[in-house]
Amino acid sequence: MASSMSDLSPAQRVSPPTTDDYVYPPLPKALEGVNFDLASSLRDSKLQEHPSNRLQARKEALNKSLDYLKQQQSHFMGFQANQKMSFDELNDFLNVHVNNIGDPFVEGTCTTNTKFMERAVLDYYASLWNANWPHKSALLGDEEGNSYWGFLLTMGSTEGNMYALWNARDYLGGKILLMESGGDTKKAAAPRLVYRQAAVPPNAKPAPSQARSAAPFPECSDEFCENYFSPVAFYSEDTHYSFAKATRLIGIPTFGVVGEEKYPGMCPIAQDGKWPDEVPSYEEGLEDGTIHTQSLAELVLFFARRGHPIFVNLNYGTTFKGAYDSVVKAMAALMPIFQFYGHDKRVIDAGGKESVRTGFWVHVDGALGAAYIPYLKLAAEEGCKFEDGDAVEVAPEFDFSLDAVHSISMSGHKWMGTKSTHRAIRSTLTPDTTFAGSRNGLSAVFYWSYISKHTLKQQIDKAVKCQGMARFIYKTMTELGKKLKLDLWVARSPLSLTVRFRQLNHDLVLKYSLSNETLVVNGVQRLYSHVFAMEHVTKELVLMLVEDVMKLGHKAFKDLSDGIAGGIDGLATAMDAPLVSCVPFQSRGFTGN
């Protein structure tokens, strides 16, 4: 007779570990010997209580983990995350399950929410980024969609970028969001929100240029109408790696994928016609990480004349170089193209009435820069100076004061040191709501607490201080190279909070939590580390790093003769099949390796 589950011992009810040779990455040295195992508790003979030795192991694991994190925090320099935090007054909030379900501007019956704080935070950034606020929905009379809409994120600007792509896909793809009477005859005919697909209008293809203002662009191609609702994404090679994942997830193909599939050998910026995965960086010969505007314009022109709607991501503080794309410069190059091919104003049938849309979408990934550059701009306008007397530089415009900008994302944990992230988006797009259902309501508490605690003057001073620290790091590392008689390849992109230099050895990388990157400079691969001048980074910490390097001399730097690792074991390196997407798995600060 087969035994029932009740006849089995606890160890027989769960799967045992496999005998595979694979092991996880080793624990940090400070945590060696600490027991973090949880799965073995499933096989305890006593289900009512933990054995005393396991409770002791739990206590040790928590204590040593905290000690380790505090130790690493004291030397933390390599990632754009502010470690200067003070949220003790919010401890009691941690014992309340706070859930901001759904739209922040719509209340529900889950009353343990902090949407009242979230809305205040969103209005703050709407004002800071020159959007129309407060939020006013279409149901309350904002039929033109002129006010902003946004929400606090759960997983950083990655989620904001995904949401922008999602909205852009439907907006550019001719999707129409309509309120219709219920279609289920078994239930009461309650209104329902539905998506409908607009038809390509009969006059979609612009008239020949003789009937319009002359411009130095070729006429629309024959497949213009065929591609009218098929958007294509453009982003630079310095863009955060999450964009490659997001385009695959959301379903907006990149220009490289569409080019290889539909227009092989026709890339306008490559002599051999082969399509790159991303738009080249390096503006005007400067290897600073900004998007190459001329290349972007040539690529956009190729697809715009063929009818494709255009999604463009511009970075406001790239992950490794901290570069700031000029939205103004990019749009100065792109708008004549959009106007010539009718992308500046597309009319579609939206449920019986005309709806005017653009045939392009500009998203600004402001993960770090959008959080502090507005304060730096105010500092420049006030004539603030650094310690050495130099004036604060003026940053390029990026926000909703520019008509071309459709959406902006930002990560709060980077600049503020909050435990959450943020996203704002114009409501010209769709009244659809948040990416996820349940959202962490504590995010709004941390945001509101931080903003309410700091005056505008304090925010400005903080931005100037961090810029000054970046200047100090650049100068100090340059002087270090002279002392060591070694080219450290020290570089800092304009206005960047990060300084990059020759990659340090493994021990120093771990001690200071440095992020590393392989960059190509003048056709040669170089291994770099970088540090970020976040609020917690002091001159003393920078000089500590310099002292550690001086003690080791040239041995402080990774031996370039080791070469640069490439490829993943077990994966095919080539395949004769259509390209789907470029999928970064390392670099750009992905793992720090």
N, C-alpha and C positions, 0 to 999 in steps of 0.2 A: 504493500500500500504506500502510495506517495505521501510524504510528510507535508503537513501544512506549514505556512510561514511561521506560525506560532511555535512549531516544534524546532525551529532553527535557532541556533545561538546567534548573538549579535554579529559575530565575526563571519557567519555564513550568509547574512542578509545583505552584505555590501560587497563590492568588488575589491579584491586585494590589489596592491601595487603590482605593476608588471615587472618583468625581469630584464627590461631593456637596459642597455648600457648608458643611454642618454641621461645626463644629470643637468640640473638647473645651473645657472651661473653661480659661482662661489659667493658666499656671504662676504661682506666687507670684513677686514681683519678685526675690527672692533667688535664684531658680532659673531666671530667664530666660536663654535661650541654652544651657541644659544639655540634652544629647541623651539622652532616655530611650527612644528607639525600639528595639524588639526585632524587630518583624515583618520589617524589611528584611534581617535576617540570614538569613532563609529563602531569599533570592534571591542569596546570595553564590556566586560562581563556584567558590571553593575551599571544599570542605566540611570539610576536615581541620582548619583553624585559622581563628581570627578575624583579620581584618586588624589591623595594629598600631594604626591610628587608632581602631578600635572598642574595643580594649582600653583605650586611653587615655581614651576617652569614658566607658567603664564606671567607671574609677577616679574620674574627675571627678564623675560622677553620684553615686557613693556618698559621696564626701567632702563635696560640697556639700549633699547631702540631710541628712547628719548635722549639718552646721553649721546648716542651716536649722531642723531639728527642735530642736536645743539652744537656738537663739535663741528659738523660739516657746515652748519649755518654760519659759524664764526669765520669761515674762510671762503664763503660762497661768492664766486665772482663771474662765472662763465655763462650764466643764463639770465634772460631778461625777466627776472622775478624779484620783486622787492622783498627783502627779508626783514625790514624794519617795521615790525607790526606790534600793535598794542590793542588787543581786543578783550582784555580781561573783563571789562564791564559787560560783555555780552555772553559770559559763560552760562547764565541761567537760560538763555535762549536755546542752548544746545539740548536741553531736556524737554523741549516741546517739538512735536512733529509738525513742522510748518511746511505746507504744500501750496504753492501758487499755481493751482491747476489752470491750464489754458490761458486765454487772453487776459493780459494784465488790466485791461480797461473794462472787463466784464466780471461782475461779482457772481459767486455761486453759493452753494450751501455748504461747501467745505470752509467753515468759518475760521479755522486755524491757518489763515493765510496772512501775508504781509503785502498784498497788492497796493495798499495805500502808501507804503514806503516805496514800492517799485515804481509807481506812477510818479512820485516826487523825484526819484533818481532819473527816470526817463526824461522828464521835463527839463531837468538840469542839463543833461547832455544835448537835448534838442535845442536849448538856448545856446549852449556853448558851441554847437556845430551849425548854428544859424538856420535851423529848420523852423517851420511854422508850428507854433505850439500855443496852447495845449492841444492834445490830440482831440480831433473831432471826427467822428465816424460818418460814413455816407448816410447812415440811418438818421443822423442828427443834422443833416443838411450839407455835409461836405461832399457834394456829388462830384466835384472836380478832383477830389483827392489831394487837396493842397496841404493838409496837415500831416504831421509825421505819424508813424506807428513804430513800435519797437517792443522788445522784451529783454529780460535778463537771461543770459545763457547758462547752460550747464557745463559745456565742455570747451569753452573758449571761443576764439575767433573761428576755429574750425567749424563750429556749429553755425556761426553767423555767415561764414562763406557758403556753407551748404544751403542755408536758407535763402541767401541772395541768388544762388544758382537755381534753386527750386522756383522762386518767384520769377526770375528772368526766363527760365525755360517756358513757363506757362504764358507769361506776358508776351514774349517774343514769338512764341509758338501759336499765338492766336486763340488761346483759351479764354473763355468768357465765364465769369462767375455770376450766376443768376439766382434770384430767389423765385422759386416756382411753387405752385400748389402741389400738395402731396400726390405721389403717383401710386401709392399702395392702397388698393380698394378695400383691403381687409382692415385698414386702420382709418382713423379720422383723417380727413384731408388737411393735414397740417402743412404749412409752408416748409419747403426744403431748399437747401443750398446746393446747387448742382453746377458742374462744369459743362460747357458746350464748346464745340470747336467751330470757330468762325470760318467762313468760306473765303477763299482768295478773291478779293474784289476784282471786277472786270477791268478796272483801270489801274491795276497794281503796278504795271510796268510803266515807268516814266516815259514821257514823249521824247523824241529825239532832241538833241541839244540845240538844234536850230530854232526850236520853239521855246527854248529856255535860255537862261543866261549861259554864256560860253564858259567852259572850264576845261583845263588840260587833262581830262579823263576820257577813257574809251567809253563807247556806248554800252548800254546794258546788254548782257548776253542773252541768248535765246532761252536759257533755262531759268530766267529770272523768276517767273511765276511759280515754277516747279519748286524752287527753294524758298519761297516767300515766308513760310513758317518753319524753316529748318535752321535754328540758331547754331552759331559756331563760337567757341570760346577762345579767347586770347589771354595769355598771361606770360610773364617773363621767366627766364631761367633762374632768377633769384627769388621767385615766388615760393611761399611756404609749400612744403611737400603735400600738405593736405588738399591742395587744389586739384592735384592729379587724381587723388582718390575721389574727391567730391564730384568731379566731372563725370567719372564713371558711374558713381552711385546715382546721381541725379539724371544722367542721360543727356548731357550737352556735350557733344564730341568736340575735341580741340581741332584747331585748324590743321595741325599735323596729321591727325587721323583722317579727317575728311579729305585733305589734300592727297594723301597716299591712296585713298580708296577711289576718289572720283577724278582727281586731277594729277595722276602720277607724272613725275618729271617736269612739272610746270611751276615749281616754287619760284616766285619772282626775286627772292633775295639770295638764291644759291646758284652758283655757276653750273653745277651739275643737275639742277632742278629738283634735288632731293629735299623733302620737307623736314625741317627740324621739329623736335617735340614741343619746343617753347620759343617765344619771341626772344631774340638775343638781348642781353643786357649791355652795359657799358655805353653810356651816353657821351658822345663827342670824344671818344678815345679814352675816357676816364674809366678805369676799372672799379667804379664805385658801387656797382650793383643796381643802378637805375636802368629803366627800360630804354632800349634804343628806339627813339621816337620814329626815325625814318623807316626802320625795318617794320615797326608796328604799322605805320601808315601804308606801306607797300603791301603788306599782308592783308590788311583790312580792305584795301582797295580791290584786291583780287577777288575776295569773297562778296563784298558789297555789290559789285557790278553784276554778280551772278545771283543776286536776290537774297542771299543769306542774311538774316538778322545777326547783329554783332554783339557779343558779350565781351567786355574788356575789364580785366581786373588790373588795378593799379595799386602798388604797395606804398604804404606810409610807414616805413620802418621795416626793412627786410630782416629775416631771421638772423642771418650771420653777419652781414655787412652793415645793417641798420640804414639802408638807403631809402631815400624819399623820392618817389616818382613825382614829376611835375604834372599834375592833372591839367593845369592851364596849357602847358606846352603840348601835351598829348592831344587835347581837344582842339587846339589851334590847327593841328595837322589833320585831325579826323573829321571835324565838322564840315569842311568843304566837300569831303567825300560823301558824308551822310546827306548833305543837302542836294548834291548833284544826283544821287540815286534815290532820293525820296525817303531816306531813312530818318530824316528829321521829323517827318510828319506822315504817319500812316493812318488811314481811316478804315475802320472795320465795322461790320454790322454787329452790334452788341444787343441782341435781343430786341430788334426792331428799331433801335435808334443808333445813330453813329457814335463811335468812340474813337477818339484820336489818340494814337500811341506813337512813341518813337520806335524806330526799327533798330535801336541799339540800347544797350544797358551798360552803364559804367558803375562798377563797384569799387570801393576803396577798402582794402584790407588794412585797417589802421590798428592792428593788434596792440602795438606799443605807442606809435606816434600820435594816434588820434587822442590818446589819453593826456598827453602833456604838451604837445606842440602848440595848442591854442593858448596855453599860459606863456609859452616862450614868445609867441607872437605879441601878446600883451606886454611882455617885458621889453621887447624891442621897440614897441610903440611908446613906452614910457622912458626910453633912453637908458635902460639898465645896462650896467657894464660888469664884466668879469673882474676877478681880483687883480689881473694884470693891466686893467684899464681898457681892454678891448671891448668894443660894443657887442651886444648880443645880436647874432645874425638873424635875418628875417627868413622864415621858413616858407616854402611854397604853399599856396592855397590848396585845400583839399575838400572842404565841407560843402554843405547844402547852399551856401551862397553862390555856388557854381551850378547853373541850371542843368548841366550835363550829368551831375552826380545823382544816381538813383538810390544807392544804399551805402552804408558804412558799418563796419564791424569793429569791435574793440575788445581786448581782454583786460579785465580789471585786475586780475592777479599779478599782472606784470608791473604796472606803474604803482598802483595803490598798495599792493600786497594783500588785497582782499581774497577771500576764499571762493570767489565767484568770477563771473565774466559778464560781458555786456554786449548788446547789439541794438542798433537803431536802424529803422528802415522807413522810407517814405511810404505813405499809404496810397500813392498814385497807382500802386501795383495791384493789390488785391486785398479785400477784407478778410482773407483767410488768416488763421491765427497761428499759434506757435508750432514749432517743429515737433516738440514732444508734448505729451499731455501733462503728466505730473512734472513740476519744476521745483527745485529746491528754494523754499521760501526764505531760508536763512541768507541767501545771496543778497536779497534786498536789504536785510538788516545790516549786513556788513558794509554795503555800499552807502546806505543812508547814514550810518554811524560815521564813516570816514569823511564823507562830504560835509556833513553838518559840523564836524569837529574842526575843519580847516577853512580859514578865511581865504578869499581870493588872493590876498597878498601873500599868504603862506604858500599857496599853490604856485604862484609866480616865482617866489624865492626858491622853492624846491626845484622847479624846472631849471632855473639859472644855475643853482648849485650843482645839479647833476651834469649839465653841459660843461660847467667849469671843471668838474672831476674828469670828464672824458678828455678834455684838453690836457689836464695834468697827467693822465695815464699815457697819452700819446707822447708828450714831451719826455716823461720819465723813461718809457721804453726805448725811445730814440736815443737818449743818453746812455742807456744800458748797453745798447748795441755798440756804441763808440768805445765804451770801457772794455767790452769783451772783444773788440776788434772783429766783430762778426755782423754781417748783414742780417738783421732780424726781420726784414720785410715789413716793418711797422707801417700800418695804414689805417686811416680813419676816413670814412665817407663823410661828406658835408653834413653837419648837424647830427651826426650819429652819436649815440650813447655807447657804442661799442668800438673797441680798438682791437685790431687783429695783428698777429705777429707770428713768427716762426713757432711751430708746434713744440710744446714742452714735453718732457718725458712722462711716462705713465704715472709715476708716483706723484709728480707735481700736478698733473691733470686731475688725479683723484683728490688730492688734498684741497685744491681750490675749485673743484667741480667745473672744470673748463670744458667748453664745447669746442670740438675740432671740425675741420673742414678741409677737403682737398679742393684747391682752386687752380685754375689754369691761368698763368700770368705770362704774357708774351709767348704763348705756345708751350710753356713748360709747366708741368704739374708741381705744385708746392703744397706742403702740409702746414696748415695754420691752426693756431688756437686763438680764442678771443676772450676778452673780458668785457662785462657790461658795467657802466658807471651808474648803477642803481642807487637809491637813496642810502642804503646801508653800507655802501662801499666808501671807505675812508682813505685818507692819504696814508695812514699807518698800515692799513691792510695792503695797499699797493706796494709800499716800501718793504713789507714783509715778504711779498712775492719776489721783489727784486733781490732782496738779501738771499733768499733761497737759491735763486738762479746764480748769483755771484759766487756762492759757496761751491757750486758744482761746475761753474764755468761752461765750457762747450758741452759737457755731459748733461747739462740741464735740458738739452734739446733732442728730440727724437731723431735717431740716426736715419737720414734719408736713404742710405744704402739698403735699408730693409725693403724698400720699394713700397708701392701702394697696393693694398689688397683689392681684389676685384672678383666679382662673380659670387654665386651661391652654390655650394656643393649640392649636387643632386638635381640641379635645374638645367634644362637645355639652354644653350647659349644662342641658338638660332633656330628658326622654324620658317618654312615656306608657307606662310598663312597670313591673312590680312591683319594689319596692326589694329589693335583695339584701343590701347592707351599706353602711355609711359607711366610706370609705377615706381616712383622713388621708394627705396627701402632703407636708405642710409644717407648720410650727409645732410647739409642744410640744418645742422643741429638736431637731426632726427633721433640719433641715439647718443650723440656726443662723441662717437668713436672717430 
